[in-house]
């Protein structure tokens, strides 16, 4: 039995596009914090903002289609919850990007690089989970992907906590302390959002299993 029947290909395509959009945003963020080219970095930050608008548009499309289609992959509320969860991930990645860019942090530190990598990993696993939801026979692998995301989110928590503790111990400039704290928090929130999306996915699998 398929979560996304052939008659509902429109929904399948929209969810896949939303997940791919999130993964692209995460890729751009990872590239941005790893490049020494300031022009490339700014370009990637700007592109992330544009993709956030794309995410909003896809979310609106899912909401609109779920309201007018007679046949849908699963309950309308679950579709809206999943669309909103994916949009939340996109929003949190965009927020992390904006804080790094607009706060003009003096140095891209190892924790920022590590958190960006973990955001990319969680977003990639989330995209795989969404793509796999075309068939309920994939439920075991989807649950495994959700588990992977939760483990990655735990790693992000550890990086965040250690980075924050190091800031408190060693940063003497109050303004820089606030900047880096906000950046770390925004980046950790992005992995939290990926974990939140897994809860929606798992609920859908259980209801439709």
C-alpha positions in Angstrom: 0.0 0.0 0.0 1.4 3.4 -1.0 1.3 6.5 1.1 1.4 8.4 -2.1 -0.9 6.6 -4.6 -0.4 7.3 -8.3 -3.6 9.4 -8.3 -1.9 11.7 -5.8 1.4 12.2 -7.7 0.9 15.9 -7.4 1.4 15.6 -3.6 4.3 13.2 -3.9 6.0 15.7 -6.3 5.4 18.7 -4.0 6.7 17.0 -0.9 9.8 15.8 -2.8 10.4 19.3 -4.1 10.1 20.8 -0.6 12.6 18.2 0.8 15.0 18.8 -2.1 14.7 22.5 -1.5 15.7 22.1 2.2 18.6 19.9 1.3 19.8 22.5 -1.3 19.6 25.2 1.4 21.7 23.1 3.8 24.2 22.5 1.1 24.6 26.2 0.3 25.0 26.9 4.1 27.7 24.2 4.4 29.5 25.6 1.3 29.2 29.2 2.6 30.9 28.5 6.0 33.7 26.5 4.3 34.7 28.9 1.7 37.3 31.7 2.0 35.8 33.5 -1.0 33.6 36.3 0.5 31.8 36.9 -2.7 30.8 33.2 -3.0 29.8 33.2 0.7 27.5 36.2 0.2 26.1 34.7 -3.0 25.2 31.5 -1.1 23.6 33.4 1.8 21.5 35.4 -0.7 20.5 32.2 -2.5 19.4 30.6 0.7 17.0 33.5 1.3 15.6 33.0 -2.2 15.1 29.3 -1.5 13.2 30.2 1.7 10.7 32.0 -0.5 10.5 28.8 -2.7 9.7 26.8 0.4 6.9 29.1 1.4 5.4 28.7 -2.1 5.6 24.9 -2.0 4.0 24.9 1.4 1.2 27.1 0.1 0.7 24.8 -2.9 0.4 21.7 -0.6 -2.1 23.5 1.6 -4.2 24.6 -1.4 -4.1 21.2 -3.1 -5.0 19.3 0.1 -8.1 21.5 0.4 -9.4 20.9 -3.1 -8.4 17.4 -4.1 -11.0 14.7 -3.4 -8.3 12.0 -3.0 -5.2 12.6 -1.0 -2.2 10.5 0.2 -3.2 10.6 3.8 -5.3 12.8 6.1 -5.3 16.5 5.2 -4.1 17.5 8.7 -1.1 15.2 8.4 -0.3 16.6 5.0 -0.4 20.1 6.3 1.7 19.2 9.4 4.3 17.6 7.2 4.4 20.6 4.8 4.7 23.0 7.8 7.4 20.9 9.3 9.5 21.0 6.1 8.9 24.8 5.9 10.1 25.1 9.5 13.4 23.4 8.6 13.8 25.8 5.7 13.0 28.7 7.9 15.5 27.7 10.5 18.3 27.2 7.9 17.5 30.6 6.5 17.6 32.1 10.0 21.0 30.5 10.7 22.3 31.8 7.4 21.0 35.4 8.0 22.6 35.5 11.5 26.0 34.4 10.2 25.8 36.9 7.4 24.2 39.9 9.0 26.0 39.6 12.4 29.3 39.7 10.4 30.9 37.3 12.8 34.7 37.9 12.8 35.6 34.3 12.3 33.9 31.1 11.1 34.8 28.9 14.0 35.0 25.1 14.1 31.6 24.7 15.9 30.0 26.7 13.1 31.5 24.4 10.5 30.5 21.3 12.5 27.0 22.5 13.0 26.6 23.4 9.3 27.8 19.9 8.4 25.3 18.3 10.8 22.5 20.5 9.3 23.5 19.1 5.9 23.5 15.6 7.1 20.1 15.8 8.9 18.6 17.6 5.8 19.9 14.9 3.5 18.5 12.1 5.6 15.2 14.0 5.8 15.1 14.2 2.0 15.7 10.4 1.8 12.9 9.8 4.2 10.5 12.0 2.3 11.4 10.3 -1.0 11.0 6.9 0.5 7.5 7.7 1.7 6.1 6.8 -1.7 5.6 3.3 -0.5 4.6 2.0 3.0 6.7 -1.1 2.4 9.6 1.2 3.0 8.4 1.9 6.5 11.3 0.1 8.2 13.9 2.0 6.2 12.0 5.3 6.8 12.0 4.6 10.6 15.7 4.0 10.3 16.3 7.3 8.5 14.3 9.0 11.2 16.4 7.4 13.9 19.6 8.6 12.0 18.3 12.1 12.1 17.7 11.9 15.9 21.2 10.7 16.4 22.6 13.5 14.3 20.5 16.0 16.3 22.0 14.7 19.5 25.5 15.3 18.0 24.4 18.8 17.2 23.2 19.3 20.8 26.7 18.2 22.0 28.5 20.6 19.6 26.2 23.4 20.6 26.6 22.8 24.4 30.4 22.5 24.2 30.7 25.6 22.0 28.5 27.6 24.3 30.5 26.5 27.3 33.7 27.5 25.6 32.3 30.9 24.8 31.4 31.6 28.4 34.8 30.5 29.5 36.9 32.4 27.0 35.0 35.2 25.2 35.6 38.5 26.9 33.8 40.7 24.4 30.1 40.8 25.3 29.0 41.7 21.8 30.9 38.8 20.3 29.5 36.5 22.9 26.0 37.5 22.0 26.7 37.2 18.2 28.2 33.7 18.5 25.5 32.5 21.0 22.8 33.6 18.6 24.5 31.9 15.6 25.1 28.7 17.5 21.5 28.6 18.7 20.0 29.3 15.2 22.1 26.5 13.7 21.2 24.0 16.5 17.5 24.9 16.0 17.8 23.8 12.3 18.7 20.3 13.4 15.9 20.4 16.0 13.5 21.2 13.2 14.7 18.2 11.2 14.0 16.0 14.3 10.5 17.6 14.7 9.8 16.6 11.1 10.6 13.0 11.8 7.9 13.0 14.5 5.4 13.9 11.9 6.7 11.3 9.5 6.6 8.6 12.1 3.0 9.5 13.0 2.0 9.3 9.4 3.6 5.9 9.0 1.9 4.5 12.2 -1.5 5.8 11.1 -1.1 4.4 7.6 0.7 1.2 8.4 
